[in-house]
């Protein structure tokens, strides 16, 4: 490990505090790829058809995917990639932070949080997902995991094709009773348990997002979604039939203790009731973008910086746009990961480019991790196009 730590230090030094990350692809057996991840058409089943199609790309991840017994040891984990004597080397971001986290995230983050406790992803499904929720810390701890708040943002650059159902169900209608929801669980094996009849769908709008705390039922629509979230992969599916496809009971109780897998009272306790029947759910959870500074001042300097995720204490995210032929220095308060979604230019000392197509296993120039020191010092970003914006999404961990 000492050798790996030294290699990461050298990569940080060569990159002026910024390192490249390799693409991290994740398949899901219960999903149908929307094919907006820029993967080559031949590669969407690169893990094998039995594992399901690739419909997720994870960013800045130190969290292993929880995909059943065939999950690979490094599935879902991000790699730092760098050159050593003309040879490409790689080290897991997880290992780098475990070894020299103080130098990457800063002393205070390591003292308070013990590491990088979030990741982000592109979720890209052709059809809607089942109504489901993610566990609270209390419930996740029963199976040795952490709770999972998450958030959604719908990038305009990746949603020219909006899938079969660009609407997401959130929560339960005000007035719905626990007995009504429990009845849907009792009817699981009879066909459609009709839980969506107790909820409502919201039309998805590119360039906006939602906050999704633990315990909130939601059935994501078919937009490609940028999802900052806490470092966990727990969920419970509450809908038995989605578009005539059966959801196995096992996906409801995947992260439930063995002695509770048939306990309807316990399963019902996963639901945050007040959150789900909130009559002001839209006002409280919808997240239109907010300027990260004075809009006119930013535009005069050649860029626009927007908060797109900002209601969670566990993570946040920005969308930064640098206008054509502009070069700007942008600073932030903490380390962050970044994915470029449009244009080409430079990011610090690195070339940056949003690719049009990626082969599975191929390296790209679109993903980076920025150390706390480099973030505070400020990163010079140059848009080399005469006509096209340079656009990136930046994901941050919890504040100290």
C-alpha positions in Angstrom: 0.0 0.0 0.0 2.9 2.4 0.7 3.9 2.1 -3.0 0.3 2.9 -4.1 0.2 5.9 -1.8 3.4 7.2 -3.2 2.1 6.8 -6.8 -1.1 8.7 -5.9 1.0 11.5 -4.3 3.0 11.7 -7.5 -0.2 11.8 -9.6 -1.6 14.6 -7.4 1.6 16.5 -7.8 1.8 16.1 -11.5 -1.9 17.0 -11.8 -1.6 20.1 -9.5 -4.0 18.5 -7.1 -6.3 17.0 -9.7 -6.4 13.3 -10.7 -8.2 11.5 -13.6 -10.8 8.9 -12.8 -11.7 6.0 -15.2 -15.3 5.3 -16.1 -17.1 3.0 -13.7 -20.0 1.0 -15.2 -22.7 -0.8 -13.2 -25.2 -3.3 -14.6 -28.7 -3.9 -13.1 -30.6 -7.1 -13.7 -34.0 -5.4 -13.2 -33.4 -2.5 -15.6 -33.4 -1.9 -19.4 -30.7 0.5 -20.6 -31.8 3.8 -22.0 -28.6 3.9 -24.0 -27.8 7.6 -23.3 -24.5 6.8 -21.4 -22.5 7.2 -24.6 -21.4 3.5 -24.4 -20.7 1.8 -27.7 -23.9 -0.1 -28.8 -22.0 -3.4 -28.5 -21.1 -2.8 -24.9 -24.3 -2.4 -23.0 -24.2 -6.1 -21.9 -20.4 -6.2 -21.3 -20.8 -7.9 -17.9 -22.8 -10.7 -19.6 -26.5 -10.8 -20.5 -27.3 -12.7 -17.3 -26.0 -9.7 -15.2 -28.4 -7.3 -17.0 -27.7 -4.3 -19.1 -25.4 -1.4 -18.1 -27.7 1.5 -17.1 -25.5 3.3 -14.6 -22.2 5.1 -14.6 -20.8 5.8 -11.1 -18.6 8.8 -10.3 -16.1 9.4 -7.5 -17.2 6.1 -5.9 -15.6 4.4 -2.9 -18.8 2.3 -2.5 -19.0 -1.3 -4.0 -22.2 -2.0 -5.8 -24.5 -4.5 -4.2 -25.6 -6.6 -7.2 -25.9 -10.1 -5.7 -23.5 -13.0 -5.5 -21.9 -12.3 -8.9 -20.9 -8.8 -8.1 -17.2 -8.2 -9.0 -14.8 -7.2 -6.3 -14.3 -3.7 -7.7 -17.8 -3.3 -9.2 -18.9 0.3 -8.6 -15.5 1.5 -7.4 -13.7 4.4 -9.1 -10.0 4.1 -10.1 -7.5 6.9 -10.2 -5.5 6.5 -13.5 -2.1 8.0 -14.2 1.1 7.4 -16.1 4.3 6.1 -14.5 7.3 6.0 -16.9 5.1 5.9 -19.9 2.9 3.0 -18.5 -0.7 3.5 -17.4 -1.3 2.6 -13.7 -4.4 2.7 -11.6 -5.3 2.8 -7.9 -8.7 2.6 -6.3 -9.9 6.0 -5.1 -11.1 4.1 -2.0 -7.6 2.9 -1.3 -6.1 6.3 -2.0 -8.4 8.0 0.6 -7.8 5.2 3.1 -4.0 5.8 2.8 -3.7 9.5 2.3 -7.2 10.9 2.9 -5.8 14.0 4.7 -3.9 15.0 1.6 -6.9 14.5 -0.7 -10.0 15.5 1.4 -8.3 17.5 4.1 -7.7 16.8 7.9 -11.1 18.1 9.0 -13.2 15.9 6.6 -11.2 12.8 7.6 -11.5 13.7 11.3 -15.3 14.3 11.1 -16.4 11.8 8.4 -13.6 9.3 8.2 -13.4 9.4 4.4 -15.4 10.2 1.2 -19.0 9.4 2.2 -20.9 10.1 -1.1 -20.8 9.2 -4.7 -22.8 10.2 -7.8 -24.0 8.4 -10.8 -25.8 8.6 -14.1 -28.9 6.5 -13.9 -30.2 5.7 -17.4 -33.3 3.5 -17.7 -35.7 3.2 -20.7 -38.7 2.5 -18.5 -39.9 3.6 -15.0 -38.6 1.8 -11.9 -40.8 0.3 -9.2 -42.1 2.5 -6.4 -39.3 2.1 -3.8 -37.4 3.7 -1.0 -34.0 3.8 0.6 -33.4 3.0 4.2 -32.8 5.3 7.1 -29.6 5.0 9.1 -31.5 3.2 11.8 -32.9 0.5 9.5 -29.8 0.2 7.3 -27.7 -0.4 10.4 -29.6 -3.6 11.1 -28.0 -5.2 8.0 -24.6 -3.5 8.6 -25.1 -0.6 6.1 -25.7 3.1 6.1 -28.9 4.9 5.2 -29.2 6.4 1.7 -30.5 9.9 1.0 -30.1 10.8 -2.7 -31.0 13.6 -5.1 -31.9 13.9 -8.8 -30.8 16.4 -11.5 -31.8 16.0 -15.2 -29.0 17.3 -17.4 -30.2 18.8 -20.6 -27.2 17.5 -22.5 -28.2 13.9 -22.0 -32.0 14.0 -22.2 -32.6 14.6 -25.9 -34.2 11.1 -25.7 -36.6 11.0 -22.7 -37.5 7.3 -22.6 -40.9 5.7 -22.3 -42.2 7.5 -19.2 -40.7 10.9 -18.3 -42.6 11.2 -15.1 -41.7 10.2 -11.5 -44.0 9.2 -8.7 -43.1 10.7 -5.3 -44.6 9.8 -1.9 -48.2 9.0 -1.2 -51.3 11.1 -1.6 -52.4 13.0 1.5 -55.0 11.0 3.3 -53.6 7.6 2.4 -53.6 5.3 5.4 -51.0 2.8 6.5 -53.7 0.1 6.2 -54.0 0.9 2.5 -50.3 0.5 1.9 -50.1 -2.6 4.0 -52.8 -4.1 1.8 -50.6 -3.6 -1.3 -48.0 -5.8 0.4 -50.5 -8.4 1.3 -51.5 -8.5 -2.4 -47.9 -8.8 -3.7 -48.3 -12.3 -5.2 -51.7 -11.6 -6.8 -50.4 -9.4 -9.6 -50.2 -5.6 -9.6 -50.4 -4.6 -6.0 -51.6 -1.2 -7.2 -49.4 0.9 -4.9 -49.1 3.6 -7.6 -52.8 4.3 -7.2 -51.9 5.8 -3.8 -49.3 8.1 -5.2 -49.0 10.9 -7.8 -46.6 11.4 -10.8 -44.7 14.7 -11.6 -43.6 15.6 -15.1 -39.8 15.7 -15.3 -38.2 18.9 -16.6 -34.6 19.0 -17.9 -32.4 21.4 -15.9 -34.2 20.8 -12.6 -34.1 18.2 -9.8 -35.5 16.7 -6.7 -34.4 15.9 -3.1 -35.1 12.3 -2.0 -34.5 11.6 1.7 -34.5 8.1 3.2 -38.0 6.6 3.6 -39.6 8.5 0.7 -41.3 6.3 -1.8 -40.4 7.1 -5.4 -40.8 5.5 -8.8 -38.2 7.1 -11.0 -39.2 8.0 -14.6 -37.2 7.4 -17.8 -35.0 10.5 -17.9 -31.3 10.1 -17.6 -30.7 11.2 -14.1 -27.6 12.6 -12.3 -27.8 11.3 -8.8 -25.6 12.6 -6.0 -26.1 10.4 -3.0 -24.7 9.0 0.2 -22.2 6.2 0.0 -24.6 3.3 0.3 -26.6 0.9 -2.0 -29.6 0.0 0.0 -33.2 -0.1 -1.3 -36.6 -1.8 -0.9 -38.9 -2.1 -3.9 -42.6 -1.7 -2.9 -44.3 -2.2 -6.3 -44.9 -5.8 -7.5 -45.6 -5.2 -11.2 -44.1 -2.5 -13.4 -45.2 -2.4 -17.0 -46.2 -6.0 -16.8 -42.8 -7.1 -15.4 -42.8 -8.8 -12.0 -40.7 -7.5 -9.2 -39.5 -10.4 -7.0 -40.3 -10.2 -3.3 -36.6 -10.5 -2.7 -36.1 -7.0 -4.0 -38.4 -5.7 -1.4 -36.6 -7.4 1.5 -33.0 -7.4 0.0 -31.7 -5.2 2.9 -34.0 -6.5 5.6 -32.8 -8.8 8.5 -33.4 -12.5 7.8 -36.0 -12.8 10.6 -38.0 -9.8 9.2 -38.3 -10.8 5.5 -42.0 -11.8 6.0 -42.8 -9.3 8.7 -45.2 -6.7 7.2 -45.1 -4.5 10.3 -41.3 -4.2 10.0 -41.4 -3.6 6.2 -44.0 -0.9 6.8 -41.7 0.7 9.3 -39.2 1.5 6.5 -41.6 4.2 5.3 -41.2 7.7 6.7 -44.9 8.4 6.9 -45.0 12.1 7.5 -42.6 12.7 4.6 -44.6 10.6 2.2 -48.0 12.2 2.9 -46.6 15.8 3.1 -49.2 18.0 1.3 -46.3 20.4 0.4 -44.1 17.6 -1.1 -43.5 19.5 -4.3 -42.5 22.7 -2.6 -40.3 20.9 -0.1 -38.5 18.4 -2.4 -38.4 20.0 -5.9 -35.0 21.7 -6.5 -34.8 24.2 -9.4 -31.2 25.4 -9.9 -29.9 28.3 -7.8 -27.0 30.7 -8.7 -23.9 30.0 -6.6 -22.9 33.7 -6.9 -24.1 37.0 -8.4 -25.4 36.0 -11.8 -24.3 39.2 -13.6 -20.9 39.1 -12.1 -20.4 35.5 -13.1 -21.5 36.1 -16.6 -19.2 39.1 -17.0 -16.3 36.8 -16.1 -17.3 34.2 -18.6 -19.1 31.5 -16.7 -22.3 30.4 -14.8 -22.2 28.4 -11.6 -25.4 26.8 -10.3 -26.3 24.8 -7.3 -28.4 21.9 -8.6 -28.5 19.8 -5.4 -28.6 21.7 -2.1 -31.1 20.3 0.4 -29.2 17.4 1.9 -26.6 17.7 4.7 -24.8 14.7 3.2 -23.9 16.0 -0.3 -24.4 18.8 -2.8 -23.8 19.4 -6.5 -23.2 22.2 -8.9 -23.5 22.6 -12.7 -20.7 24.9 -14.0 -20.8 26.3 -17.5 -17.8 28.1 -19.1 -18.7 30.1 -22.1 -16.9 29.7 -25.5 -13.3 31.0 -25.7 -13.4 31.9 -22.0 -10.8 31.0 -19.3 -11.9 31.3 -15.7 -10.6 30.4 -12.2 -13.3 28.9 -10.0 -12.7 28.0 -6.3 -14.7 25.8 -4.0 -14.7 25.1 -0.2 -14.0 21.4 -0.4 -12.8 18.4 -2.5 -15.1 17.3 -5.2 -15.6 14.9 -8.1 -16.5 16.2 -11.6 -17.9 14.8 -14.8 -17.9 16.8 -18.1 -21.2 16.6 -20.1 -20.5 19.0 -22.9 -17.6 20.6 -24.8 -13.8 20.4 -24.7 -11.0 22.4 -23.1 -8.7 22.2 -20.2 -9.3 21.5 -16.5 -6.2 22.7 -14.5 -3.3 21.0 -16.3 -5.5 18.3 -17.8 -7.2 18.2 -21.1 -11.0 17.8 -20.7 -13.4 16.4 -23.2 -17.0 15.1 -23.2 -16.8 12.1 -25.5 -19.4 11.2 -28.1 -18.9 7.4 -27.6 -17.0 5.2 -25.1 -15.9 1.6 -25.4 -16.3 -0.6 -22.3 -12.9 -0.5 -20.5 -11.7 2.5 -22.4 -10.2 5.5 -20.7 -11.8 9.0 -21.1 -11.0 12.6 -20.5 -14.3 13.6 -18.8 -13.9 12.6 -15.2 -11.7 14.0 -12.4 -11.3 14.3 -8.7 -10.1 17.6 -7.2 -8.3 17.7 -3.8 -9.4 20.1 -1.1 -6.3 22.1 -1.5 -6.7 22.5 -5.2 -10.4 23.3 -4.9 -9.7 26.1 -2.4 -6.9 27.5 -4.5 -9.1 27.5 -7.5 -9.0 25.6 -10.8 -8.4 27.3 -14.1 -10.9 26.0 -16.6 -10.6 27.0 -20.3 -13.2 26.4 -23.0 -11.3 25.9 -26.2 -14.4 26.0 -28.5 -15.4 29.1 -30.4 -19.1 28.3 -30.3 -20.0 25.5 -27.7 -20.3 25.8 -23.9 -18.0 23.7 -21.7 -20.3 22.2 -19.0 -19.5 20.0 -16.0 -21.3 18.6 -13.0 -19.5 18.8 -9.6 -20.4 16.6 -6.6 -19.4 17.4 -3.0 -19.4 15.5 0.2 -21.0 16.6 3.5 -19.9 19.9 5.0 -17.7 19.8 8.1 
